[in-house]
């Protein structure tokens, strides 16, 4: 059973991009962290969507690559980059098979992305992130917290299809598999990294718990 399928939902969302949704506005945390990166750092936006971070980072002079499994998102990134005269290496691809050489990037960003799948998908994606990062390179990402599961179950029926991997009935992308984890899970999953920051906090709505991670490639 293929579990990394959420891009099928998000491709439809990206096709409706009109510049007004939250998915088109960069996160303050991402842009603040970018201030710590060296000038001209090579950055991968993994799961770039319609480019809210890739384009913002390119405007600041970083060498940016953007990867997303939904062609609609990559098309929008290319359209905006061309209109603004920006250089973004935007590619269609899966997070489990990154089309980049070992040690290519100083920094990998993956905001609300790599938990879309089961544990096998997640472990493969993390191994790929480690592979394309330079030693000492940094990773900024988010993961779904296990404390969010009761909140999701209160909204819609759901079931655990494999370890830590859930699907929920109804509209939205959670009809596709999502991985929910504890801090202990994360430390084991990211054992190839040094942990700089690990924090479980709510996003915009009550109960929307996400882990926020800042890591360094060993």
N, C-alpha and C positions, 0 to 999 in steps of 0.2 A: 504493500500500500504506500503510495507516494504521499508524504505529509507536508512538504514545503510548497503549498499551493495557494497561500494567502495573496500572492501577487495577482491572482485571477480576479479577486475582489478589488484590490487597489488599482489595478489598471483601469477599471471603470471609473473609479474616483478621479484618477489623474486626467482622464479624458474630459472631465468636467471642470478642470482648473480654470479659474477666471481671475486670479489675483486677490481674492477676498477671503479664502479659507485659512484656518490656522495652519494647515499643512503647507502653506506657501510663505509662512513667516518664520524666520530663523529663531531658534531658541536662544535666550540670553546666555544660558550656561555654556552653550557651544561657542558663542562668539567671545565670551569672556575667557574661556580656555584658550582660544586661538591666539589671544594676546601673549600667551606664554611660549608660543612656538617661534622658532627662529625665522628670520626673514627668508621668504622664498621656499619654505618647507614644502615637501611633497606630501600631499594629503589625499587619502582615499575616503570618499563619502560612500559608505557601503549601505545600499538600500536607500538611494538618494531621492526617490520619489520624483517630484517635479523640480527638485534642485534648490530647495529653500536654503540649504546650507552650502552646497557645492557652489552655487552662484555667488552667495555672500562672501565666501572665502576667496573665490577667484577675484572678486572686486577688490579684495585686500592684498592681492599680489601673490597669493600662494599658488603653487603648481598643483592643480586639483584634477583628480580623476573621480568620476561618478559612475557607480554601477547600480543597476536595478533590473529585476527580472521582468518588469512590466514595460513593454515598448512605448506605451503612451507617456510614461514619465520621462524616458530618455529623449523622446521626440520634443517634449516641452523644454527640457534643458537645452537641447541644441537650438531650438527656436529663439529662446531668450538670449543665449550666449551669442548667437549670430547677430541679433539685433543690437546688442550692447558692445560688440567687438571683444568679447571675452574668449579666452582659451580654456576650455574644459574638455578633458578626455572622457567623454560620456559613452558608456558601453552597456549593451544589454547582456545580462549574465546572471548566474545563480551564485548565491553566497557560499555554496559548497564547492565551487570550482572557479576560483578567482583567476582571471586571465592576465596575471601580472607575474613578473619574475620574483624570485626570492629576494627579500630585503629591499624592495622598491621604495617603501614609504617611511617617512618620519613619524607619521600620525595616521591612525585609522579612526574614523568617526562612524558609529552605527547607532542611530537614535531610533528606538522603538522598532527594531528590525529582526535581530537574530533569534528571537524567541518564537518566530513563526515556523514551527515544525516540532518534531519529536526530539528526543535526546540524541539520537544518531545524527540528525541534521545539525543540531546545535554543536555537538562535538566536532563535526567536520568543519563547520563554519569557523569555530574558534581556532582550530588547527590552521586553517587557511589564513586567518587574520595574523596569527603568530608567524606564519611563513613569509608573508609579504611585508611584514614590519622589519625594519633594521633593528639590530640589538640596541636596546636603550630607547627604541621608539615607543610612542605612547598610544593608548587606546582609550577613547571616551565612548561609553555606551550605556544603554539601559536594558533592563530585563524585567519581566513580570514577576512580582512577588507572590509567594504562596499564600500570604495573608489575604490576597485578593479573591481567592477561590470562593469563599462563602458569599462575598458580595456579588460575584457573577452568578452563583446559583440562586441567589434571591431574585435576580432579574430574569433568568431563563433556565430551563432544564439543561443539565449538562452531564457529561460522563468522562471519566478518565480512561483514555484509550490505550495508554502505556504509561510508564513511570513519569509522573509530573506533567503529562501531556493531556490536555483537555480540549473537548469541543463542546459548544453550546448551541442550542437551537435558536432560531430567530434571525432577524436582520443583522447586518454587520459582518465583520471578517471572522468572528469567533466560531462560525460554522466550520472554519478551517482550523487545523490543530495549532494550539499555542502551548508553550512550555512555561510553567510556573515553578519558582524555586525558592529555597531558603538561602540565607547567607552561607551556611555550611556547604550547600550544593555549589554555590558560586566559587568558593575557594578551591574546591576540588576541580571544577570544570576549567578554571583559569590557572591551573598550577604552573603553566609556563610563563606566568607573569608575576611581577611584584605589585602588590596592592598599595596604591597611594590613597584611594578613597573608596569607601563602600557604604552607601547610605540608602535606606529604604524609606521612601516618602511618597506622599500623595501628589498626584498631578491636579488637573483642573477640578475634578469632581470628587466628592467624598468616596472613599474606598478604592480610588484608582491608584493603588500602591505599585510603585516601580522601584527597582533597585537602580541606583546611579553608580557607575563604576568609572574610576580613573586608574589605569593600570600601566605598567611599563614592561616591555618585552625584555625578558632576561637574556 
